[in-house]
Amino acid sequence: MSPTTTDLPAYSASGYVTFLGAGPGDPGLLTLRAVEALAGADVLIAEPEVLDVVRTHARAGVSTPALTVVDDASTAAGIPAIRDAANLVMEAARGGKRVVRAVPGDPGLDGDAGREMLACASAGIRFEVVPGIAAAVGVPAYAGVPLRDAHGADVRFVDARTASERCWTEVGASDATAVVSTTLDTVAAAAGELVAAGRKPDTPMTVTIAGTTTRQRTWTATLGTIAVTLKQAKALPSPEGHQPAIAVVGERSAAAQRDQLAWFESKPLFGWKVLVPRTKEQAASLSDQLRSYGAVPHEVPTIAVEPPRTPQQMERAVKGLVTGRYEWIAFTSVNAVKAVREKFEEYGLDARAFAGIKVAAVGEATAASLIDFGVKPDLVPSGEQSAAGLLEDWPPYDPVFDPIDRVFLPRADIATETLVAGLIELGWEVDDVTAYRTVRASPPPAETREAIKGGGFDAVLFTSSSTVRNLVGIAGKPHNVTVIACIGPATAKTAEEHGLRVDVMSPEPSVHRLAEALAAFGAARRTAALEAGDPVTRPSERRPGARRRRTT
């Protein structure tokens, strides 16, 4: 057992507080101990931007009292009231609750968190501290700016908001790498302080905003040119000039090094907003893969799955499965597995009911769903993951070796007849059963529809012809700057029939290969821009004077 958790259960009766560092912004930087503490929290107290980072690890039903309260008095004054976090923390702890107080970065570098710890200590409330990655350390790492090298240069950390004249003088007079926590609109002022204190104007400087998130942006300049660089990049003046920034001053932030070490911002789909028009269940692993390429997936269900209108056929087939009517059962989708599993649970059955029956899965995702159910498929296509690929490997019926000649095929109401016809040709009898219906999903929110039609998305992944038809039907046609990626020729043909230009085609009908193909497209696009000396931009950042024609 971890020494950090050994004594915790004994504290639950009187309440307990965990001061937790949420890191600089990337939820993946939370520590294992932080995730453990969040999972056991009764009350979670944090500013809104921190809640977005930690909330997914908290249990359902956790209380999240707001620190900002809009009431009649604050509305009249035009200023939201800020609740005292220390009082909220202690009130919950005195009520016997396990409280997590999450702060950005590391609690040890947060003055407010220190004050709240002292308040808890004075009130006799037990607490612990779970360190987090400080922004001053995590952001440069994500920006590709090492703070030290083999020569072990000194590193000085400066908070520009509270730095005294003496602090600026000491840092300016040294040759240490300076890491300055500031805001975008005060970066130039901080640079001026360092120059006035003795740093040379040509000292390299990098400035990063929204560090460790897919909104991260970094500029490389010098102390003397940073103001002009931000102006030329149209980063300033800006209504968002108040946002936090981390500036690194010194030789470690030289452009030549950052070109080689900027691993995060050079991801092939960095910052791309990618539309994933699938159901939430289907989109999960695909969205995770897109995030690994630096993309921001936006899941929009285009298909809703509903039970068949007449369930009797499905009920008879499941009973036949148990009584030995079938030699094979073939699953052509994750939804088919889900439909059979739900029917099993309804009858009090489990995976043991598949004993003696051969099981086929159309592809890896369907096979994984079966394995999660406790069933290892006997047949998965060795080539193309489709009905045609399944038929390529399906054995013909042999009356000597196959005691039963019947196949149970639970599938969607709109499925094609390819598999049925192929199995019959191989000598099998097929019970083709509607296990579920696919219907068009409800339209997404107006904001999403406008982003689709107005070019707010950088790419859209179409994983079937029905996703093309349904997305266009419920949300409209994607803008002509949006990259269109299709899982195969049939889907691409449907997209073109709807007036869309297909930019990316998966080399095989797999959602993961489709994501890989989009990443390769993004990488090639980035390389071309760099070789041409152009800035690397996302497709949605293009501002064409007129729409390009789609091929039809």
C-alpha positions in Angstrom: 0.0 0.0 0.0 1.2 3.5 -0.8 2.5 5.4 2.3 0.4 8.4 1.2 -2.8 6.4 1.6 -2.2 4.2 4.6 -3.8 6.5 7.2 -6.6 8.1 5.1 -9.6 5.9 6.0 -9.2 6.8 9.7 -9.7 10.5 8.9 -13.0 10.1 7.0 -15.3 10.5 10.0 -14.0 14.0 10.8 -13.3 15.2 7.3 -10.1 15.5 5.4 -8.7 17.9 2.8 -6.4 17.2 -0.1 -4.6 20.2 -1.6 -4.0 19.0 -5.1 -1.9 20.4 -7.9 -3.7 20.2 -11.2 -0.6 21.0 -13.3 -0.3 23.5 -16.1 -3.3 22.4 -18.2 -2.8 19.0 -19.8 -5.0 16.5 -17.9 -2.5 13.8 -18.7 0.0 15.5 -16.4 -2.0 14.7 -13.3 -0.2 12.3 -10.9 -1.4 8.9 -10.0 -2.0 10.1 -6.5 -4.0 13.0 -7.8 -6.3 10.7 -9.7 -6.7 8.5 -6.6 -7.6 11.5 -4.5 -10.1 12.8 -7.0 -11.8 9.4 -7.2 -12.5 9.4 -3.5 -13.6 13.1 -3.2 -17.0 14.0 -1.8 -16.4 17.7 -2.5 -14.3 19.2 -5.3 -13.4 22.9 -5.0 -11.6 24.6 -7.9 -11.7 27.5 -10.3 -13.6 26.7 -13.5 -10.5 26.3 -15.6 -9.0 23.8 -13.1 -12.4 21.9 -12.8 -12.2 21.2 -16.6 -8.8 19.5 -16.0 -9.7 17.3 -13.0 -13.5 16.7 -13.2 -13.3 13.6 -15.3 -11.4 11.7 -12.6 -14.0 12.6 -9.9 -16.8 10.2 -9.1 -20.4 10.8 -10.3 -22.3 13.0 -7.9 -19.3 14.8 -6.4 -20.2 18.2 -5.1 -18.5 21.1 -6.9 -19.5 24.4 -5.1 -18.8 27.4 -7.3 -16.2 29.9 -6.2 -17.8 32.6 -8.3 -21.4 33.4 -7.4 -23.7 35.7 -9.3 -26.5 37.0 -7.0 -28.7 40.1 -7.0 -26.0 42.3 -5.3 -23.2 41.2 -7.7 -25.5 41.6 -10.7 -26.3 45.2 -9.6 -22.6 45.9 -9.1 -21.6 44.2 -12.4 -19.0 42.2 -10.6 -19.4 38.5 -9.7 -18.9 37.8 -6.0 -15.9 35.6 -5.2 -16.5 33.1 -2.4 -13.8 32.5 0.2 -12.3 29.1 -0.8 -10.8 28.6 2.7 -14.3 28.8 4.3 -15.8 26.5 1.7 -13.0 24.0 2.3 -13.3 24.1 6.1 -17.1 24.0 6.1 -17.1 20.8 4.0 -14.4 19.2 6.1 -16.2 20.0 9.3 -19.2 18.2 7.8 -17.1 15.0 7.6 -16.5 15.3 3.9 -13.4 14.2 2.0 -12.5 17.5 0.2 -10.2 18.0 -2.7 -9.0 21.6 -3.2 -7.5 21.7 -6.7 -5.3 24.5 -7.8 -3.4 25.2 -11.0 0.2 24.1 -11.1 1.6 23.1 -7.7 0.0 23.9 -4.4 3.4 24.8 -2.9 3.7 27.7 -5.4 0.2 28.9 -4.9 -0.1 31.6 -2.3 -3.8 31.2 -1.8 -3.4 27.5 -1.3 -0.8 28.2 1.4 -3.1 30.5 3.2 -5.9 27.9 3.0 -3.5 25.2 4.5 -2.7 27.5 7.4 -6.5 28.1 8.0 -7.0 24.3 8.1 -4.1 23.8 10.4 -5.4 26.5 12.8 -8.9 24.9 12.8 -7.5 21.4 13.5 -8.6 20.0 10.1 -6.4 17.2 8.8 -5.0 17.7 5.3 -2.4 16.5 2.8 -0.7 18.0 -0.2 -0.5 16.3 -3.6 2.2 18.1 -5.6 1.6 19.0 -9.3 3.7 20.1 -12.2 4.3 23.8 -11.9 3.6 25.8 -15.1 7.0 27.4 -14.9 8.5 23.9 -15.4 5.9 22.0 -17.5 5.2 24.7 -20.1 8.8 25.1 -21.2 9.1 21.3 -21.5 6.1 21.3 -23.8 7.4 24.3 -25.7 10.7 22.5 -26.5 12.8 24.8 -24.3 15.2 23.0 -21.9 16.0 25.0 -18.8 19.3 23.3 -18.1 22.0 21.5 -20.1 25.0 19.4 -19.3 26.9 22.5 -18.1 24.3 23.0 -15.3 23.5 26.7 -15.8 21.5 28.3 -13.0 17.7 28.7 -13.4 15.9 31.6 -11.8 12.1 31.7 -11.5 10.4 35.1 -11.5 6.7 36.0 -10.9 6.4 39.3 -12.8 3.3 40.3 -10.8 5.2 40.4 -7.5 8.8 40.8 -8.5 10.6 43.5 -6.6 13.2 45.9 -8.1 15.9 43.9 -6.3 14.7 40.7 -7.9 14.9 42.1 -11.4 18.3 43.5 -10.7 19.6 40.2 -9.5 18.2 38.2 -12.4 19.3 40.9 -14.9 22.8 40.9 -13.6 23.2 37.2 -13.8 23.6 34.9 -16.8 21.1 32.4 -15.5 18.2 31.1 -17.5 15.2 33.2 -16.3 11.7 31.7 -16.3 9.2 34.5 -16.0 5.6 34.0 -15.1 3.7 36.9 -16.6 0.8 37.7 -18.9 0.9 38.2 -22.7 0.3 41.9 -22.6 3.0 42.5 -19.9 5.7 40.3 -21.6 7.4 43.4 -23.2 7.4 45.2 -19.9 9.1 42.2 -18.2 11.7 42.1 -21.1 12.3 45.8 -20.5 13.0 45.2 -16.8 15.6 42.6 -17.6 17.3 44.8 -20.2 17.3 47.8 -17.8 18.9 45.5 -15.2 21.8 44.5 -17.5 20.6 41.7 -19.8 21.6 42.3 -23.4 18.8 43.1 -25.8 19.8 40.3 -28.1 19.3 37.6 -25.4 17.1 34.9 -26.8 13.5 34.7 -25.4 10.6 32.4 -25.9 7.0 33.2 -24.9 4.3 30.5 -24.6 0.6 30.9 -23.9 -1.9 28.1 -23.1 1.0 25.8 -22.4 0.5 22.0 -22.4 -2.9 22.4 -24.1 -3.7 22.1 -27.8 -4.2 25.9 -27.8 -0.5 26.3 -27.0 1.4 28.9 -29.0 5.0 29.9 -28.7 6.9 32.8 -30.2 10.7 33.0 -30.4 12.4 36.4 -30.3 14.9 38.4 -28.2 14.4 40.7 -25.3 14.7 43.6 -27.6 12.4 42.4 -30.4 9.6 40.5 -28.5 7.2 43.5 -28.6 7.5 43.8 -32.4 7.3 40.0 -32.8 4.0 39.8 -30.9 2.6 42.7 -32.8 3.6 41.3 -36.2 2.1 37.9 -35.2 -1.1 39.8 -34.4 -1.0 38.3 -30.9 -1.2 41.9 -29.5 -3.1 44.0 -29.0 -5.7 41.5 -28.1 -8.7 41.1 -25.8 -7.0 37.9 -24.6 -3.8 39.8 -23.6 -4.5 39.1 -19.9 -3.9 35.3 -20.4 -1.0 33.8 -18.5 2.3 33.4 -20.3 5.6 31.7 -19.5 8.7 33.5 -20.9 12.1 31.8 -20.9 15.1 34.1 -21.3 18.6 32.8 -22.0 20.5 30.7 -24.5 18.4 27.6 -23.8 15.5 29.3 -25.6 17.4 29.9 -28.8 15.4 29.3 -32.0 17.8 26.7 -33.4 17.2 24.5 -30.4 13.5 25.0 -30.4 13.2 24.0 -34.0 14.6 20.6 -33.1 12.9 20.2 -29.7 9.4 21.5 -30.1 7.9 18.0 -30.0 4.4 19.1 -28.9 3.5 21.9 -31.3 5.0 19.8 -34.2 2.5 17.0 -33.8 0.9 16.3 -37.2 -2.6 17.5 -36.2 -1.6 19.9 -33.5 -4.6 22.1 -32.6 -6.8 20.7 -35.4 -10.4 20.6 -34.5 -11.6 17.3 -35.9 -15.3 16.3 -36.2 -15.9 12.7 -35.4 -19.5 11.9 -36.6 -20.1 8.6 -34.7 -21.9 7.5 -31.5 -20.1 8.2 -28.2 -19.3 4.6 -27.7 -17.8 4.1 -31.1 -15.9 7.4 -31.0 -14.0 6.8 -27.8 -10.9 5.0 -29.0 -10.8 7.0 -32.2 -10.8 10.3 -30.3 -8.0 9.0 -28.0 -5.9 8.3 -31.1 -6.6 11.7 -32.6 -5.6 13.4 -29.3 -2.2 11.5 -29.5 -1.7 13.4 -32.8 -2.4 16.7 -31.1 -6.0 17.1 -32.4 -9.0 18.3 -30.6 -11.8 15.7 -31.4 -15.4 16.9 -31.3 -17.8 14.0 -31.2 -21.2 14.5 -33.0 -23.5 11.5 -33.0 -25.1 11.1 -36.5 -26.7 7.7 -35.8 -28.9 6.7 -32.9 -29.3 3.0 -32.2 -32.8 1.7 -31.2 -34.3 -1.7 -30.6 -36.0 -3.5 -33.5 -39.7 -2.7 -33.9 -40.6 -6.4 -33.6 -38.3 -8.1 -31.0 -39.8 -11.5 -31.4 -37.4 -12.6 -34.1 -34.4 -11.6 -32.0 -35.8 -13.4 -29.0 -36.3 -16.7 -31.0 -32.8 -16.5 -32.4 -31.2 -16.0 -28.9 -33.2 -19.0 -27.6 -32.1 -21.0 -30.6 -28.5 -20.0 -29.8 -28.9 -21.7 -26.4 -30.7 -24.8 -27.7 -28.1 -25.6 -30.3 -29.8 -24.4 -33.5 -26.6 -22.7 -34.8 -23.1 -23.7 -35.8 -21.9 -20.1 -36.2 -22.9 -16.6 -35.0 -21.4 -13.7 -37.0 -21.1 -10.2 -35.5 -20.7 -7.4 -38.0 -20.6 -4.4 -35.6 -20.0 -3.4 -32.0 -23.7 -2.5 -31.9 -24.7 -6.1 -32.8 -22.6 -7.4 -29.9 -24.3 -4.9 -27.6 -27.7 -6.0 -28.8 -27.1 -9.7 -28.2 -25.4 -9.0 -24.8 -28.4 -6.9 -23.7 -30.8 -9.8 -24.7 -28.6 -12.3 -22.8 -28.7 -10.1 -19.7 -32.5 -9.9 -20.1 -32.7 -13.7 -19.9 -30.1 -14.1 -17.2 -27.5 -15.6 -19.6 -23.8 -14.8 -19.9 -20.9 -15.7 -22.2 -21.1 -19.4 -21.2 -24.1 -19.6 -23.5 -21.7 -19.4 -26.5 -20.1 -22.8 -25.6 -19.9 -25.1 -28.6 -20.7 -22.3 -31.1 -18.2 -20.8 -33.4 -18.0 -17.0 -33.3 -17.0 -14.6 -36.1 -16.2 -10.9 -35.8 -16.0 -8.5 -38.8 -13.0 -6.6 -37.4 -10.8 -5.7 -34.5 -13.2 -3.3 -32.8 -16.0 -5.9 -32.9 -13.6 -8.6 -31.7 -12.5 -6.3 -28.8 -16.2 -5.8 -27.8 -16.7 -9.6 -27.8 -13.6 -10.2 -25.7 -14.9 -7.6 -23.2 -18.1 -9.7 -23.1 -15.9 -12.8 -22.3 -16.1 -14.3 -25.7 -13.0 -14.9 -27.8 -13.9 -15.0 -31.6 -12.9 -18.0 -33.6 -12.7 -16.0 -36.9 -11.6 -12.4 -37.6 -10.7 -11.4 -41.2 -7.0 -11.7 -41.9 -7.3 -9.1 -44.6 -9.9 -6.4 -45.2 -12.1 -5.8 -42.2 -15.4 -5.9 -43.9 -18.2 -8.4 -44.9 -16.2 -9.2 -48.0 -13.0 -9.8 -45.9 -15.0 -12.1 -43.6 -16.3 -14.1 -46.5 -12.7 -14.5 -47.8 -11.8 -16.5 -44.7 -15.2 -18.1 -44.0 -15.1 -21.9 -44.5 -17.7 -23.5 -46.8 -20.3 -25.8 -45.2 -19.0 -29.3 -44.9 -21.7 -31.9 -44.0 -19.1 -34.3 -42.7 -17.4 -31.8 -40.2 -20.3 -29.4 -39.6 -23.1 -31.0 -37.7 -25.3 -27.9 -38.1 -25.6 -25.8 -41.3 -27.1 -22.7 -39.8 -25.6 -19.2 -39.1 -27.1 -16.6 -36.8 -26.5 -13.1 -38.2 -27.7 -10.3 -35.8 -27.3 -7.0 -37.6 -28.7 -3.6 -38.4 -31.9 -3.0 -40.3 -30.0 -1.2 -43.0 -27.2 -3.6 -43.5 -26.3 -4.8 -47.0 -26.9 -8.3 -48.3 -23.3 -9.0 -49.1 -22.6 -11.3 -46.2 -25.9 -13.2 -46.4 -25.5 -13.9 -50.1 -21.9 -14.9 -49.6 -22.7 -17.4 -46.8 -25.5 -18.9 -48.8 -23.1 -19.4 -51.7 -20.8 -21.2 -49.3 -23.6 -23.6 -48.5 -24.8 -22.2 -45.2 -28.4 -21.5 -44.1 -28.6 -18.0 -42.6 -31.0 -16.6 -40.0 -30.7 -12.9 -40.9 -32.1 -11.1 -37.9 -32.6 -7.4 -37.2 -30.9 -6.9 -33.9 -31.1 -3.1 -33.8 -32.3 -0.2 -35.9 -30.2 2.8 -36.9 -32.0 6.1 -37.1 -30.8 9.6 -37.8 -29.6 11.3 -34.6 -31.0 14.7 -33.4 -29.3 17.8 -34.9 -26.2 19.0 -32.9 -26.4 22.4 -31.1 -26.6 25.5 -33.3 -23.0 26.5 -32.5 -21.8 23.1 -33.8 -23.9 23.4 -37.0 -22.5 26.9 -37.7 -18.9 25.6 -37.1 -19.5 22.8 -39.6 -20.9 25.0 -42.3 -18.7 28.0 -41.6 -15.3 26.3 -41.6 -14.8 26.1 -37.9 -13.6 22.5 -38.2 -10.2 21.6 -39.7 -11.2 18.0 -40.7 -14.1 15.6 -40.6 -13.8 11.8 -40.5 -16.5 9.9 -42.3 -16.5 6.2 -41.3 -19.4 5.1 -43.4 -21.8 6.3 -46.2 -24.5 6.7 -43.6 -22.4 9.1 -41.5 -22.0 11.3 -44.6 -25.8 11.3 -45.4 -26.8 11.8 -41.8 -24.3 14.6 -41.0 -25.3 16.6 -44.0 -28.9 15.9 -43.2 -28.8 17.1 -39.5 -26.1 19.7 -39.7 -25.4 20.7 -43.3 -22.4 20.4 -45.6 -18.9 21.0 -44.2 -17.2 24.1 -45.5 -14.8 23.8 -48.4 -11.7 24.6 -46.3 -12.5 21.5 -44.1 -10.4 18.4 -44.9 -12.6 15.5 -45.7 -11.3 12.0 -44.8 -13.1 8.8 -45.8 -12.7 5.3 -44.6 -13.1 3.7 -48.1 -14.2 4.1 -51.7 -17.9 3.6 -51.0 -17.9 6.3 -48.3 -15.8 8.6 -50.6 -18.3 8.1 -53.4 -21.2 9.1 -51.1 -19.2 12.2 -50.0 -18.6 13.2 -53.6 -22.3 12.7 -54.4 -23.0 15.3 -51.7 -20.7 17.8 -53.2 -17.7 17.2 -51.0 -14.1 17.0 -52.1 -12.3 14.0 -50.6 -8.8 14.8 -49.4 -7.8 11.7 -47.5 -8.6 8.0 -48.0 -7.8 5.3 -45.6 -5.6 2.6 -47.1 -7.9 0.0 -45.6 -11.4 0.1 -43.9 -10.3 0.7 -40.4 -11.0 3.8 -38.3 -7.6 3.7 -36.8 -5.9 3.5 -40.2 -8.2 6.4 -41.2 -6.9 8.5 -38.3 -3.3 7.5 -39.3 -4.0 8.7 -42.9 -5.3 12.0 -41.6 -2.2 12.4 -39.4 0.1 11.7 -42.4 -1.8 14.3 -44.4 -1.3 16.8 -41.6 2.4 16.0 -41.4 2.9 16.4 -45.1 1.0 19.7 -45.1 3.2 21.0 -42.2 6.4 19.9 -43.9 5.3 21.6 -47.2 4.7 24.9 -45.3 8.0 24.8 -43.5 9.9 24.0 -46.7 8.2 26.9 -48.5 9.0 29.3 -45.6 5.3 29.8 -44.8 3.8 29.8 -41.3 2.2 26.5 -40.3 -1.5 27.0 -40.1 -4.6 24.9 -39.6 -7.1 24.4 -42.5 -9.7 26.5 -40.6 -7.3 29.4 -40.5 -7.5 29.9 -44.2 -9.5 32.9 -45.4 -10.4 32.2 -49.0 -12.0 35.0 -50.9 -14.5 32.6 -52.3 -15.5 29.0 -51.9 -13.6 26.5 -54.0 -15.8 24.2 -56.1 -16.3 20.7 -54.9 -15.9 17.9 -57.4 -19.1 16.1 -57.9 
